[in-house]
Amino acid sequence: MHEMSLCEGIVRIIEKQAEKEDFNRVVKVRVIVGSLSGASEEALRFCFPFAARGTRAEGAAIEFFSAPDATLRVAEIEVE
């Protein structure tokens, strides 16, 4: 399941952004998932809590937006 490695990448992006912007806790992550990306939203939703465990993103909700292409990117990080 490549979605686990995708979620680990999302968490790395969050951690890098947290270092730049000095925040401690993520409440929600919004991700754009293109229909041609090959990623399953259901599998991403399942894997994200495991990838986020022990990080600033632990406990954060993950929300998806669709795109008609191969896009897969973090659109927004909501922090507390």
Residue, then its C-alpha position, 0 to 999 in steps of 0.5 A: m500500500h503506497e498510501m502509507s508512504l504518501c502519508e509519511g510524506i504529508v507528515r514530513i511536509i507538516e513537520k518542515q512547515a512547523e519548523k518554519e512557522d513555529f507551530n506545535r499542533v495541527v488540527k486539520v490537513r487539507v489535501i488535494v487528490g487528483s483522480l489520476s494520482g493513483a491514490s485512494e482517499e480511503a487508504l490515505r484516511f486509514c494510513f494518516p493516523f499511523a504516519a502522524r503518530g508521535t508528530r505535531a499532526e497526531g490527532a489531526a483530521i485529514e480532509f480531501f478535495s478532488a482534482p481532475d488531474a494527477t495532483l497530490r499535494v497538501a493544500e492547507i495546514e490548520v494549526e492551533 
